[in-house]
Amino acid sequence: MKKKTNSSRVLTCLIAGIALFSSCTTVNTVERATPVGTRHIIADKRIITDSGLHRKVSIVGLNEGTTHGGFLQIQVEVLNQKNSMQAFSYSIEWFDLNGMLIHTPTSVWIPRQIEGGETLAITAVAPTTTAKDFRVKFIEDVRK
């Protein structure tokens, strides 16, 4: 009888362990009902997303501000509309007051991942105070 009881305990622990480690990955988020900080959300067309990624990861907000040093700062909030992790890359182009592209070493594609159903904030600060505008590009990660 004792051997059967130990086997039952081992089996129960094994099932609990499997359930714990094989459960879906979710993110629980807690935030204030009334935020203290006010975001400067802007309606924008400066975000370009490829058609494949657009059905999976969408842009839900764009916040723009200025740092204490006078640098343009942006924050793009993206939402994974799928239940599985999605990989993508993004690039930010900065423009001066005349609309001319500012070439910088940071003008590269940056890979990111986002869990299913998760929102993610991508924050960037302009490389120079002469940057007055921007464009953000998103592409689906083709590395699989």
C-alpha positions as CSV (number, residue, x, y, z in Angstrom):
1,M,0.0,0.0,0.0
2,K,2.8,2.4,0.8
3,K,4.4,1.9,-2.6
4,K,1.1,2.7,-4.3
5,T,0.8,5.9,-2.3
6,N,4.3,7.1,-3.2
7,S,3.5,6.3,-6.9
8,S,0.4,8.4,-6.6
9,R,2.3,11.3,-5.1
10,V,5.0,11.1,-7.8
11,L,2.3,11.0,-10.5
12,T,0.4,14.0,-9.0
13,C,3.6,16.0,-8.8
14,L,4.5,15.1,-12.3
15,I,1.1,16.2,-13.7
16,A,1.3,19.4,-11.7
17,G,4.8,20.1,-13.0
18,I,3.7,19.5,-16.6
19,A,0.7,21.7,-16.2
20,L,2.8,24.5,-14.7
21,F,5.5,24.5,-17.4
22,S,3.2,23.8,-20.4
23,S,0.6,26.5,-19.7
24,C,0.2,29.3,-22.2
25,T,2.4,32.3,-21.7
26,T,0.4,35.3,-20.6
27,V,1.3,38.6,-19.2
28,N,-0.7,40.1,-16.3
29,T,-0.5,43.8,-16.3
30,V,-1.5,46.2,-13.5
31,E,-1.7,50.0,-14.0
32,R,-3.4,53.0,-12.5
33,A,-7.1,53.5,-13.5
34,T,-6.3,57.2,-13.7
35,P,-2.7,57.7,-14.9
36,V,-0.7,60.5,-13.3
37,G,1.2,61.3,-16.5
38,T,-0.6,62.6,-19.5
39,R,0.5,61.3,-22.9
40,H,0.5,63.4,-26.0
41,I,-1.1,60.9,-28.3
42,I,-1.0,62.0,-32.0
43,A,-2.9,60.8,-35.0
44,D,-0.2,59.8,-37.4
45,K,0.6,58.4,-40.8
46,R,4.4,58.3,-40.3
47,I,4.3,54.6,-39.3
48,I,4.7,52.1,-42.2
49,T,3.9,48.4,-41.6
50,D,4.1,45.6,-44.1
51,S,0.8,43.9,-45.0
52,G,1.7,40.5,-43.4
53,L,2.7,42.0,-40.1
54,H,-0.2,44.4,-40.0
55,R,-2.7,41.5,-39.5
56,K,-0.6,40.2,-36.5
57,V,0.9,43.3,-34.8
58,S,-0.9,46.6,-34.8
59,I,0.0,50.1,-33.7
60,V,-2.4,51.2,-30.9
61,G,-0.7,54.5,-29.9
62,L,1.9,57.0,-30.7
63,N,3.2,59.4,-28.1
64,E,5.6,62.3,-28.9
65,G,7.5,64.6,-26.5
66,T,10.7,66.4,-26.0
67,T,13.5,65.5,-23.5
68,H,14.9,68.1,-21.1
69,G,17.8,68.5,-23.5
70,G,15.6,69.4,-26.4
71,F,15.7,66.1,-28.2
72,L,12.5,64.7,-29.9
73,Q,11.3,61.6,-28.2
74,I,8.7,59.1,-29.4
75,Q,7.0,56.1,-28.0
76,V,5.1,53.6,-30.3
77,E,2.7,51.2,-28.5
78,V,2.2,48.0,-30.5
79,L,-0.3,45.1,-29.8
80,N,0.1,41.5,-30.8
81,Q,-3.3,40.5,-32.1
82,K,-2.4,36.8,-32.2
83,N,-2.1,34.3,-29.3
84,S,1.5,33.3,-30.2
85,M,4.8,35.2,-30.1
86,Q,5.5,37.4,-33.1
87,A,8.9,38.5,-34.3
88,F,9.4,41.8,-36.1
89,S,11.9,44.4,-36.8
90,Y,11.6,48.2,-36.8
91,S,13.6,51.1,-38.1
92,I,13.2,54.8,-37.2
93,E,14.2,57.6,-39.7
94,W,14.7,61.1,-38.4
95,F,14.1,64.3,-40.4
96,D,15.2,67.9,-39.9
97,L,13.0,71.0,-40.0
98,N,13.2,71.0,-43.9
99,G,12.1,67.4,-44.1
100,M,15.6,66.2,-45.0
101,L,16.6,62.7,-43.8
102,I,19.2,62.8,-41.0
103,H,21.7,59.9,-41.7
104,T,23.0,58.4,-38.4
105,P,24.7,55.2,-37.4
106,T,21.5,54.2,-35.5
107,S,19.5,54.0,-38.7
108,V,19.3,50.2,-38.6
109,W,16.7,47.5,-38.3
110,I,16.1,46.5,-34.7
111,P,14.7,43.0,-34.1
112,R,12.0,42.6,-31.4
113,Q,9.5,39.9,-30.2
114,I,6.2,40.3,-28.6
115,E,4.2,37.7,-26.7
116,G,0.6,36.8,-27.7
117,G,-1.9,39.4,-26.7
118,E,0.8,41.6,-25.2
119,T,1.3,45.3,-25.7
120,L,4.8,46.7,-26.1
121,A,6.1,50.2,-25.9
122,I,9.0,51.1,-28.2
123,T,10.8,54.3,-27.2
124,A,13.3,56.2,-29.1
125,V,15.1,59.6,-28.8
126,A,16.3,61.5,-31.8
127,P,20.1,61.4,-32.3
128,T,20.3,65.2,-32.6
129,T,18.3,68.3,-31.6
130,T,17.9,69.2,-35.2
131,A,15.5,66.2,-35.7
132,K,12.0,67.6,-35.8
133,D,10.1,64.7,-37.4
134,F,10.3,61.0,-37.8
135,R,9.1,57.9,-39.7
136,V,8.8,54.4,-38.1
137,K,8.9,51.3,-40.3
138,F,7.9,47.8,-39.2
139,I,8.5,44.6,-41.1
140,E,7.7,41.0,-40.2
141,D,10.8,39.0,-39.2
142,V,11.6,36.6,-42.0
143,R,14.2,34.7,-40.0
144,K,12.5,31.4,-38.9
